[in-house]
Amino acid sequence: MKYNKVVLPAMALSLSAFLAACGSDEGTKDTDKNASGEVSKDLNVLITSEPPKLHPQLATDTTSGVIIENAFEGLTTTVNGEPILAAAEDYKVSDDLLTYTFTLRDAQWSNGEQVTAEDFAFAWLWGLNPENASEYASILYAIKGAENYNNGLGTAEEVGVKAIDEKTLEVTLEAPTPYFLELTAFKTFFPIHKATAEANPNWFTEADSYVSNGAYNLASWKHSSEIVLEKRDTYWDAKNVEIETVNVAMVESETTQMTMFDNEEIDFLGAPFGGISLDSIERLKSEDKLNVSDLSGVYWYKFNTKDNVMQNENIRKALSLSIDRKGLVENITKGEQEPALGVVPNSVAGFGNDEGYFQDANYDEAKKYLDAGLKELGLASAADLEIKVSYNTSESHSAIAQFIQQGWTKNLGIKIKLDNAEWQVYLDKINNGDFQVGRMGWSADYNDAYSFLEMYSSAENGNNQTGWSNPEYTKLLKESTTETDSAKRLEKLLEAEAIFMEEMPVAPIYFQTNLNVVADKVKNMAPNALGSINLKYVDIQNVEEDKK
């Protein structure tokens, strides 16, 4: 699909219509007012922990991402599944679909300086510089020369990003990339203020040195306690930003989070701002308060294929095939999730079917794989095998782990040890390969199957973490990036997924949904299909006035 500058304004109009149509929910509690009697435009939310890295090119997690995505802005942003212009006011595409020329708006950084094309080019090259070890560098590989530079086989000068002048950014791609405009809405494509980053490499670790270009400024940051975002009056579209202050508490316990919402201490609860506790789902459904929507995401257990046990393909298959996914989503998660019998969600066009790549809870087949794996490992029986399952501290993750633990022990006779740690510690363990089986989740970065498959393109990919790679899988993915026939491209991606599922470096468990609750006074606040919330479009209204 060729995007052009005619499409985006139409999308902007549809957004205006969408916002105008929202906000009709009735409520019974009057909205809080400030000292002058006006409706308070303060929004209270929470995240589950201290954000690991508030740097656009270093962040890999949703806890960091939700702050970055509201403090920064890319060339585009995504609304209703489509990219619309943001920091760029216009763009042109060459006839061969390889060169994008973006014209920037007159916009300012939070320190008052002009946002320039060089700030974008600097940020993208910083992310690709192998010395900076950006785990998301591979998402920039659509750009010509980007992969070679990141792998030490090329130079920064050979990368196809160039600041023509202060307001003109030219980007040359390796091959036509139909979802490139969606990529430019992702955080790794955000700019960073070049002068600030060069003067202070740790600029992103404290509020007083944080410089951003989005609708909100990082006003304060009490580490492990609270972040406050404040509306930037100098933001180019400030007149359309309603929320003045966003108070972001840090609360790990999902039970405590739910209590805070029930006590009206927070205005929204659900990813990416915390999560609904499993024991609250039935109550919220009965009260007609729970919102459930589609999410292009998967919950999975990753196997560390460098581990002496997990390197065994038969053991991995035995574990995966003996998970009762249907029982898990019906009795534990209860959020209308679908059992995952592949790694690309069924919502992605061309993927998903009733049969999947394996039969859910196929215990007989699992035992055959287990016996073969034990023989290869030189073990007499399953009783000689102990496996550690790691997850970050959370009531939900714990309940899921216990359910799977019981199934593996009952049906395979394997001893399972559960291991949990707070998010930052856990993330470090996973990234350092200090695990056997580790819980992770993944939401699409852009609306394409490649977003789920690309991270396993090599063992060195920062988001892989399994240590697994397969030359034929890598070849198919590479070919899919240059295949212009959409049907043939889909075939290559399906072939790649089949190879992945045959070797099973990951056990997909369920395809995710978005679960959230929101205060009556809060309008236009719902995660999109990629799991993001742009606070720029959120509003708080007087409930009593809204009912009239």
C-alpha positions as CSV (number, residue, x, y, z in Angstrom):
1,M,0.0,0.0,0.0
2,K,1.4,3.4,-0.9
3,Y,0.7,6.1,1.7
4,N,0.3,9.6,0.4
5,K,-0.3,13.0,1.8
6,V,-4.0,12.9,0.7
7,V,-4.9,10.0,3.0
8,L,-3.6,11.4,6.3
9,P,-5.8,14.6,6.6
10,A,-8.8,12.4,6.0
11,M,-7.7,10.3,8.9
12,A,-7.3,13.4,11.0
13,L,-10.9,14.3,10.2
14,S,-12.1,10.8,11.2
15,L,-10.2,11.2,14.4
16,S,-12.1,14.5,15.1
17,A,-15.3,12.8,14.5
18,F,-14.3,9.9,16.8
19,L,-13.5,12.3,19.6
20,A,-16.7,14.2,19.2
21,A,-18.7,11.1,19.3
22,C,-17.2,9.8,22.5
23,G,-18.1,10.9,26.0
24,S,-21.7,9.9,26.3
25,D,-21.4,7.4,29.2
26,E,-23.5,8.4,32.2
27,G,-22.3,8.4,35.8
28,T,-23.6,9.3,39.2
29,K,-20.6,11.0,40.8
30,D,-19.8,14.6,40.0
31,T,-16.3,15.3,38.7
32,D,-13.8,16.9,41.0
33,K,-13.4,20.6,40.6
34,N,-10.5,22.9,41.3
35,A,-10.5,26.0,43.5
36,S,-12.0,28.1,40.8
37,G,-14.9,25.7,40.4
38,E,-13.8,24.4,37.0
39,V,-13.5,20.7,36.3
40,S,-10.0,19.5,37.3
41,K,-8.0,18.3,34.4
42,D,-5.7,16.1,36.5
43,L,-5.5,12.5,35.6
44,N,-4.4,9.9,38.2
45,V,-3.0,6.6,36.9
46,L,-0.3,4.1,37.9
47,I,2.4,1.8,36.5
48,T,3.7,-1.3,38.2
49,S,7.3,-0.4,38.8
50,E,10.1,2.1,38.3
51,P,10.6,2.4,34.5
52,P,13.8,0.6,33.6
53,K,14.9,3.0,30.9
54,L,13.1,6.3,29.8
55,H,15.2,6.5,26.6
56,P,13.4,6.1,23.3
57,Q,16.1,4.0,21.7
58,L,16.8,1.9,24.8
59,A,13.4,1.1,26.2
60,T,12.0,-2.4,25.5
61,D,9.1,-2.6,28.0
62,T,5.6,-1.2,28.3
63,T,6.3,0.4,31.7
64,S,8.9,2.7,30.2
65,G,7.1,2.9,26.9
66,V,3.9,4.4,28.2
67,I,5.9,7.3,29.7
68,I,8.1,7.8,26.7
69,E,5.1,7.7,24.2
70,N,3.4,10.6,26.0
71,A,6.6,12.7,26.6
72,F,7.9,12.2,23.0
73,E,6.4,12.3,19.5
74,G,7.5,10.7,16.3
75,L,7.0,11.8,12.7
76,T,3.6,10.1,12.8
77,T,1.4,8.7,15.5
78,T,-1.2,5.9,15.3
79,V,-4.9,6.5,15.7
80,N,-7.6,3.8,15.1
81,G,-4.9,1.6,13.6
82,E,-3.8,4.1,11.0
83,P,-0.7,6.5,11.0
84,I,-1.5,10.2,11.0
85,L,1.0,13.0,10.8
86,A,2.5,14.2,14.1
87,A,6.0,15.9,14.3
88,A,5.9,15.9,10.5
89,E,3.5,18.1,8.7
90,D,3.9,16.6,5.3
91,Y,5.8,13.8,3.5
92,K,6.4,12.6,-0.1
93,V,7.2,9.2,-1.4
94,S,9.3,8.5,-4.5
95,D,7.8,6.5,-7.3
96,D,9.9,3.4,-6.4
97,L,8.6,3.6,-2.8
98,L,12.1,3.7,-1.5
99,T,12.6,7.3,-0.5
100,Y,10.5,9.2,2.0
101,T,11.0,13.0,2.4
102,F,9.4,14.4,5.6
103,T,8.8,18.0,6.3
104,L,8.8,18.8,10.0
105,R,6.4,21.2,11.8
106,D,7.5,24.3,13.6
107,A,7.8,22.6,16.9
108,Q,9.8,23.0,20.1
109,W,11.6,20.7,22.6
110,S,10.7,21.1,26.2
111,N,13.8,23.3,26.7
112,G,12.5,25.7,24.1
113,E,14.8,24.8,21.2
114,Q,13.6,23.9,17.8
115,V,12.9,20.3,16.8
116,T,15.1,19.6,13.8
117,A,15.6,16.9,11.2
118,E,19.1,16.4,12.6
119,D,17.5,15.4,16.0
120,F,15.7,12.6,14.2
121,A,18.8,11.5,12.2
122,F,20.9,11.6,15.4
123,A,18.5,9.5,17.4
124,W,18.1,6.8,14.7
125,L,21.9,6.5,14.2
126,W,22.4,6.5,18.0
127,G,20.0,3.5,18.2
128,L,21.9,1.7,15.4
129,N,25.4,2.4,16.8
130,P,26.5,-1.0,18.1
131,E,28.3,0.7,21.0
132,N,25.0,1.7,22.4
133,A,23.5,-1.8,22.5
134,S,20.0,-0.8,21.7
135,E,17.9,-4.0,21.9
136,Y,15.4,-2.6,19.5
137,A,18.0,-1.6,16.8
138,S,16.6,-4.2,14.4
139,I,13.3,-2.3,14.1
140,L,15.3,0.3,12.2
141,Y,16.6,-2.2,9.6
142,A,14.0,-1.2,7.0
143,I,16.4,1.8,6.4
144,K,19.1,1.3,3.9
145,G,22.4,0.4,5.4
146,A,21.0,0.2,9.0
147,E,21.5,-3.5,9.5
148,N,25.1,-3.4,8.3
149,Y,26.0,-0.4,10.5
150,N,24.4,-2.1,13.5
151,N,26.3,-5.3,12.9
152,G,29.6,-3.5,12.4
153,L,29.7,-4.2,8.6
154,G,29.0,-0.6,7.5
155,T,29.3,3.0,8.6
156,A,26.9,5.6,9.9
157,E,27.4,7.6,6.6
158,E,26.0,4.6,4.6
159,V,22.7,4.6,6.5
160,G,19.8,6.0,4.5
161,V,18.8,8.8,6.8
162,K,19.8,12.4,6.1
163,A,18.9,15.8,7.4
164,I,18.6,17.9,4.2
165,D,18.0,21.1,6.3
166,E,16.5,21.9,9.7
167,K,13.0,20.9,8.6
168,T,13.6,18.2,5.9
169,L,14.4,14.6,6.7
170,E,15.2,12.2,3.9
171,V,14.9,8.5,4.5
172,T,15.9,5.8,2.0
173,L,14.7,2.2,2.5
174,E,16.3,-1.1,1.7
175,A,13.1,-2.2,0.0
176,P,9.5,-1.0,-0.2
177,T,8.1,-1.3,3.3
178,P,4.2,-0.9,3.3
179,Y,4.1,-0.4,7.0
180,F,7.0,2.2,7.2
181,L,4.8,5.0,8.3
182,E,3.5,2.9,11.2
183,L,7.2,2.3,12.2
184,T,7.8,6.0,12.4
185,A,5.1,6.1,15.2
186,F,7.1,3.7,17.3
187,K,9.4,4.9,20.1
188,T,12.7,3.7,18.6
189,F,12.0,6.2,15.8
190,F,11.4,9.1,18.1
191,P,13.9,12.0,18.1
192,I,16.2,12.9,20.9
193,H,17.7,16.4,21.5
194,K,21.1,16.0,20.0
195,A,22.9,18.7,22.1
196,T,21.5,17.4,25.3
197,A,22.4,13.8,24.6
198,E,26.0,14.8,23.6
199,A,26.5,16.9,26.6
200,N,25.0,14.4,29.1
201,P,24.8,10.7,28.3
202,N,22.6,10.2,31.3
203,W,20.1,12.9,30.4
204,F,17.2,10.4,30.5
205,T,17.7,9.3,34.2
206,E,16.4,12.4,36.0
207,A,13.5,14.8,35.4
208,D,15.6,17.9,35.6
209,S,17.7,16.8,32.6
210,Y,14.9,15.2,30.6
211,V,14.2,16.9,27.3
212,S,11.3,15.7,25.1
213,N,9.2,16.9,22.2
214,G,5.7,15.5,23.0
215,A,2.5,16.8,24.5
216,Y,3.8,16.3,28.1
217,N,6.9,17.2,30.0
218,L,8.5,15.0,32.7
219,A,7.9,17.5,35.5
220,S,9.1,15.3,38.4
221,W,10.4,11.8,39.0
222,K,10.5,10.4,42.5
223,H,12.3,7.2,41.8
224,S,10.3,4.0,42.7
225,S,7.5,6.2,43.8
226,E,5.9,8.6,41.3
227,I,6.2,10.4,38.0
228,V,4.3,13.6,37.1
229,L,3.7,14.6,33.5
230,E,2.6,18.2,32.8
231,K,1.1,19.5,29.6
232,R,3.5,21.6,27.6
233,D,2.0,24.9,26.6
234,T,4.7,25.2,23.9
235,Y,3.7,21.9,22.3
236,W,2.6,22.6,18.6
237,D,-0.9,21.2,19.2
238,A,-1.3,22.3,22.8
239,K,-4.8,23.8,22.2
240,N,-6.1,20.3,21.6
241,V,-4.6,18.7,24.7
242,E,-7.1,18.7,27.6
243,I,-5.3,16.9,30.5
244,E,-3.1,19.4,32.4
245,T,-1.4,17.0,34.8
246,V,-0.9,13.2,34.8
247,N,0.1,11.8,38.2
248,V,1.6,8.4,37.7
249,A,2.1,6.3,40.9
250,M,4.2,3.2,41.0
251,V,2.3,0.2,42.6
252,E,3.4,-3.4,42.1
253,S,0.5,-5.3,43.7
254,E,-2.5,-5.8,41.4
255,T,-4.8,-6.2,44.4
256,T,-3.6,-2.8,45.7
257,Q,-4.1,-1.3,42.3
258,M,-7.7,-2.6,42.2
259,T,-8.4,-1.2,45.7
260,M,-7.1,2.2,44.6
261,F,-9.5,2.2,41.6
262,D,-12.4,1.2,43.8
263,N,-11.5,4.0,46.2
264,E,-11.3,6.5,43.3
265,E,-7.6,7.2,43.9
266,I,-6.9,6.4,40.3
267,D,-9.0,7.1,37.2
268,F,-8.0,4.2,35.0
269,L,-6.7,0.7,35.5
270,G,-5.5,-1.7,32.8
271,A,-2.5,-2.1,30.6
272,P,-0.4,-0.1,30.0
273,F,-1.3,1.6,33.3
274,G,-1.3,-1.4,35.7
275,G,-3.5,-4.4,35.4
276,I,-6.8,-5.9,36.5
277,S,-6.4,-8.5,39.3
278,L,-7.7,-11.9,38.3
279,D,-9.9,-12.2,41.4
280,S,-11.7,-8.9,40.3
281,I,-12.7,-9.9,36.8
282,E,-15.9,-11.7,37.7
283,R,-17.0,-8.9,40.0
284,L,-16.3,-6.2,37.4
285,K,-18.1,-8.2,34.7
286,S,-21.2,-8.5,37.0
287,E,-21.1,-4.7,37.6
288,D,-20.8,-4.1,33.9
289,K,-17.6,-2.1,34.4
290,L,-15.0,-4.3,32.7
291,N,-14.0,-3.2,29.2
292,V,-12.6,-5.9,26.9
293,S,-11.1,-5.1,23.5
294,D,-8.8,-6.7,21.0
295,L,-5.1,-6.6,21.5
296,S,-2.5,-7.8,18.9
297,G,-0.4,-9.5,21.5
298,V,0.7,-12.9,22.8
299,Y,1.6,-14.2,26.3
300,W,4.3,-16.8,26.1
301,Y,6.9,-18.8,28.0
302,K,10.4,-18.4,26.5
303,F,12.9,-21.3,26.7
304,N,16.6,-20.6,27.2
305,T,18.0,-22.8,24.5
306,K,21.5,-22.3,25.8
307,D,20.5,-24.1,29.0
308,N,21.6,-27.7,29.2
309,V,18.0,-28.9,29.5
310,M,16.1,-26.3,27.5
311,Q,18.5,-26.8,24.5
312,N,16.7,-30.1,24.0
313,E,13.9,-29.7,21.4
314,N,11.9,-32.7,22.7
315,I,11.8,-31.3,26.2
316,R,10.6,-28.0,24.9
317,K,7.9,-29.7,22.9
318,A,6.8,-31.8,25.8
319,L,6.4,-28.8,28.0
320,S,4.5,-26.8,25.4
321,L,2.1,-29.5,24.4
322,S,1.2,-30.3,28.0
323,I,-0.1,-26.8,28.8
324,D,-3.9,-26.7,29.1
325,R,-4.4,-23.4,27.5
326,K,-8.2,-23.6,27.2
327,G,-8.4,-24.4,30.9
328,L,-6.1,-21.6,31.7
329,V,-8.1,-18.9,29.9
330,E,-11.4,-20.2,31.1
331,N,-10.5,-20.7,34.8
332,I,-7.6,-18.4,35.6
333,T,-7.2,-15.4,33.2
334,K,-11.0,-15.2,32.4
335,G,-10.4,-12.2,30.1
336,E,-11.8,-13.6,26.8
337,Q,-8.3,-14.5,25.6
338,E,-7.8,-17.2,23.0
339,P,-5.5,-20.2,23.4
340,A,-2.4,-19.6,21.4
341,L,-1.5,-22.5,19.1
342,G,1.0,-20.4,17.1
343,V,3.0,-17.2,17.8
344,V,1.2,-14.8,15.4
345,P,-2.2,-13.8,16.8
346,N,-5.3,-14.9,14.9
347,S,-6.3,-11.2,14.4
348,V,-3.4,-10.7,12.0
349,A,-4.6,-11.2,8.4
350,G,-3.6,-14.6,7.0
351,F,-2.7,-16.1,10.3
352,G,-4.5,-18.3,12.7
353,N,-6.8,-21.2,12.2
354,D,-8.9,-23.6,14.3
355,E,-6.2,-26.3,14.4
356,G,-3.0,-24.3,14.9
357,Y,0.4,-26.0,14.9
358,F,-0.3,-28.4,17.7
359,Q,-3.2,-29.8,19.7
360,D,-3.9,-28.0,23.0
361,A,-3.1,-30.2,26.1
362,N,-2.0,-33.2,24.1
363,Y,-0.6,-35.2,27.0
364,D,0.0,-38.4,25.1
365,E,2.1,-36.7,22.5
366,A,3.8,-34.6,25.2
367,K,4.9,-37.8,27.0
368,K,6.4,-39.2,23.8
369,Y,8.5,-36.1,23.4
370,L,9.4,-36.2,27.1
371,D,10.6,-39.8,26.9
372,A,12.7,-39.0,23.9
373,G,14.2,-35.9,25.6
374,L,15.0,-37.7,28.8
375,K,16.8,-40.4,26.8
376,E,18.8,-37.8,25.0
377,L,19.7,-36.1,28.2
378,G,20.8,-39.4,29.8
379,L,18.1,-39.2,32.5
380,A,16.3,-42.3,33.8
381,S,12.9,-40.7,34.5
382,A,11.0,-37.4,34.7
383,A,11.6,-37.5,38.5
384,D,15.3,-36.7,37.7
385,L,14.4,-33.5,36.0
386,E,13.8,-30.2,37.8
387,I,12.9,-27.0,35.8
388,K,12.8,-23.4,37.1
389,V,10.0,-21.2,35.8
390,S,10.7,-17.4,36.2
391,Y,8.3,-14.5,36.2
392,N,8.1,-10.9,37.3
393,T,6.3,-10.3,40.6
394,S,2.6,-10.1,39.9
395,E,-0.5,-11.9,41.3
396,S,-1.6,-12.7,37.7
397,H,1.8,-14.1,36.5
398,S,2.0,-16.1,39.8
399,A,-1.5,-17.6,39.3
400,I,-0.6,-18.6,35.7
401,A,2.7,-20.1,36.7
402,Q,1.1,-22.1,39.4
403,F,-1.5,-23.5,37.0
404,I,1.2,-24.5,34.5
405,Q,3.4,-25.9,37.3
406,Q,0.6,-28.1,38.5
407,G,-0.1,-29.4,35.0
408,W,3.5,-30.2,34.3
409,T,3.9,-32.0,37.6
410,K,0.7,-33.9,37.3
411,N,0.9,-34.9,33.7
412,L,4.7,-35.2,33.1
413,G,6.0,-35.9,36.6
414,I,8.5,-33.1,36.4
415,K,9.5,-31.1,39.5
416,I,8.9,-27.4,38.9
417,K,10.4,-24.6,40.9
418,L,8.8,-21.1,40.7
419,D,11.1,-18.1,40.8
420,N,9.9,-14.4,40.8
421,A,11.6,-11.0,41.0
422,E,10.6,-7.4,40.6
423,W,10.4,-6.1,37.1
424,Q,13.8,-4.5,36.6
425,V,15.7,-7.4,38.3
426,Y,13.6,-9.9,36.3
427,L,14.2,-8.1,33.0
428,D,18.0,-8.1,33.6
429,K,17.9,-11.9,34.3
430,I,16.0,-12.6,31.1
431,N,18.3,-10.4,29.0
432,N,21.4,-12.0,30.6
433,G,20.2,-15.5,30.0
434,D,19.8,-16.3,33.7
435,F,16.7,-18.5,33.3
436,Q,15.4,-21.8,32.0
437,V,11.8,-20.9,31.3
438,G,10.8,-17.2,31.5
439,R,7.4,-15.5,31.2
440,M,7.1,-12.6,28.7
441,G,4.4,-10.9,26.7
442,W,4.6,-9.2,23.3
443,S,2.3,-6.6,21.7
444,A,2.8,-5.8,18.1
445,D,5.0,-2.7,17.5
446,Y,3.1,-2.3,14.2
447,N,0.2,-4.0,12.5
448,D,2.1,-6.8,10.7
449,A,3.1,-10.5,11.4
450,Y,6.7,-9.5,11.0
451,S,6.5,-7.7,14.3
452,F,6.1,-11.1,16.1
453,L,8.6,-13.0,14.0
454,E,11.4,-10.6,13.5
455,M,12.8,-10.7,17.0
456,Y,13.9,-14.3,16.4
457,S,15.8,-13.4,13.2
458,S,19.1,-14.1,15.0
459,A,20.3,-15.2,18.4
460,E,21.8,-11.7,18.8
461,N,18.5,-9.9,18.4
462,G,18.0,-8.0,21.6
463,N,14.4,-9.1,21.9
464,N,15.1,-12.8,21.2
465,Q,16.4,-13.8,24.7
466,T,16.0,-17.5,23.8
467,G,19.4,-17.9,22.1
468,W,17.6,-19.8,19.3
469,S,18.3,-19.2,15.6
470,N,17.7,-21.1,12.4
471,P,19.3,-20.2,9.0
472,E,16.3,-21.1,6.9
473,Y,14.0,-19.0,9.2
474,T,16.3,-16.0,9.0
475,K,16.4,-16.5,5.1
476,L,12.6,-16.5,4.9
477,L,12.3,-13.4,7.0
478,K,14.9,-11.6,5.0
479,E,13.2,-12.5,1.7
480,S,9.8,-11.3,3.1
481,T,11.3,-7.8,3.5
482,T,12.0,-7.5,-0.2
483,E,9.0,-9.4,-1.6
484,T,6.6,-6.9,-3.2
485,D,3.8,-9.5,-3.9
486,S,1.7,-9.5,-0.8
487,A,0.5,-13.1,-1.3
488,K,4.1,-14.4,-1.8
489,R,5.3,-12.4,1.2
490,L,2.5,-14.0,3.4
491,E,3.6,-17.4,2.3
492,K,7.2,-16.8,3.4
493,L,6.0,-15.5,6.8
494,L,3.8,-18.6,7.2
495,E,6.7,-20.8,6.3
496,A,8.9,-19.0,8.9
497,E,6.3,-19.4,11.6
498,A,6.0,-23.1,10.8
499,I,9.8,-23.6,11.3
500,F,9.6,-21.7,14.5
501,M,6.8,-23.8,15.9
502,E,8.5,-27.0,14.8
503,E,11.6,-26.2,16.9
504,M,9.5,-24.6,19.7
505,P,12.0,-22.1,21.3
506,V,8.9,-20.5,22.8
507,A,5.7,-21.9,24.2
508,P,2.8,-19.6,23.1
509,I,0.1,-19.6,25.8
510,Y,-2.7,-17.2,24.8
511,F,-3.4,-14.3,22.6
512,Q,-4.0,-11.3,24.7
513,T,-7.0,-8.9,25.1
514,N,-7.1,-5.5,26.6
515,L,-8.9,-5.4,30.0
516,N,-9.5,-2.1,31.7
517,V,-11.8,-0.1,33.9
518,V,-12.2,3.7,33.7
519,A,-13.8,6.4,35.8
520,D,-17.0,7.9,34.3
521,K,-15.5,11.3,34.1
522,V,-12.6,10.2,31.9
523,K,-13.3,10.3,28.2
524,N,-11.6,8.9,25.1
525,M,-9.2,6.8,27.2
526,A,-8.8,3.3,25.8
527,P,-5.8,1.3,24.6
528,N,-5.5,0.7,20.8
529,A,-5.0,-2.7,19.2
530,L,-1.2,-2.3,19.9
531,G,-1.8,-1.7,23.6
532,S,-0.9,2.0,23.6
533,I,-2.8,5.0,25.1
534,N,-2.0,8.5,23.8
535,L,-3.0,10.8,26.6
536,K,-3.1,13.7,24.2
537,Y,-6.7,12.7,23.2
538,V,-8.0,12.0,26.7
539,D,-10.3,14.4,28.5
540,I,-12.0,14.8,31.9
541,Q,-15.6,16.1,31.9
542,N,-18.2,17.0,34.4
543,V,-20.3,13.9,34.7
544,E,-23.5,15.8,35.6
545,E,-23.0,18.1,32.6
546,D,-22.4,15.2,30.4
547,K,-25.7,13.6,31.3
548,K,-27.7,16.7,30.1
